Amino acid sequence: MEHVELFFKSIFIDNMVFATFLGMCSYLAVSKKVSTAVGLGAAVIFVLAVTVPINWLLDQYILKDGALIWLGEEYASYDLSFLSFILFIATIATMVQLVEIVVEKFSPSLYNSLGIFLPLIAVNCAILGGSLFMQSREIETLGLALNYGISSGIGWFLAILAIAAIREKIRYSNVPAPLRGLGITFIITGLMAIGFMSFGGMLTGGDEDTSSLEGNPENLGIQTEQIQNENTEAVKAVEVSTITKQ
């Protein structure tokens, strides 16, 4: 259940684009065509799926305070957390270079259409944000880290795919001249972000309120009695006010 909750929460509720507005440069620049958006989105999913678990291992066994205890008791006091940014970015840059080589080899047309934005994945704030969010949220296991990386990438993929499909169709719409281009794109992005906010209660609901009553009939009886007393007092107050007016 924990994996399912993290998966859907990362895609819909904590979406990289619509919740934290990370990776907006690539989101806006490469979303003019669906084919290009699909290629970049797939690359982002791969990079996040690989770098987040690797950076989780680095954080757990090298960077955290006392993480080097596996080397011996004399290393237990070492804290290398100040190296987080350097190691995270180095891991991301390595994976992006691998993706760039593969895309250039097997799909030159996609490589040319992505242009400078493919190598710029290395400095895409959404990619680094995935590793930093993983670290700050203290994800407990490697499996959850892998889940978080894949689901965050899928969320970013859905965002850029949706805006690319809309931008392809909106070319044939009568958009006012001042709003054409990035203007209408920003407006649509804001509306989509508001729409994704509606997913905020998808995994919560009213569990917290009902859990205190389940399995405890006494609480339910006390609350029912309180409601009845309040209703009785309200009726008496109405009767008194009526008599006073007469």
Secondary structure, 3 states (H helix, E strand, C coil): CHHHHHHHHHHHHCCCCCCCCCCHHHHHHCCCCHHHHHHHHHHHHHHHHHHHHHHHHHHHHHHCCCHHHHHCHHHCCCCCHHHHHHHHHHHHHHHHHHHHHHHHHHCHHHHHHHHHHCHHHHHCHHHHHHHHHHHHCCCCCHHHHHHHHHHHHHHHHHHHHHHHHHHHHHCCCCCCHHHCCHHHHHHHHHHHHHHHHHHHHCCCCCHHHHHCCCCCHHHHHHHHHHHHHHHHHHHHHHHHHHHHHC
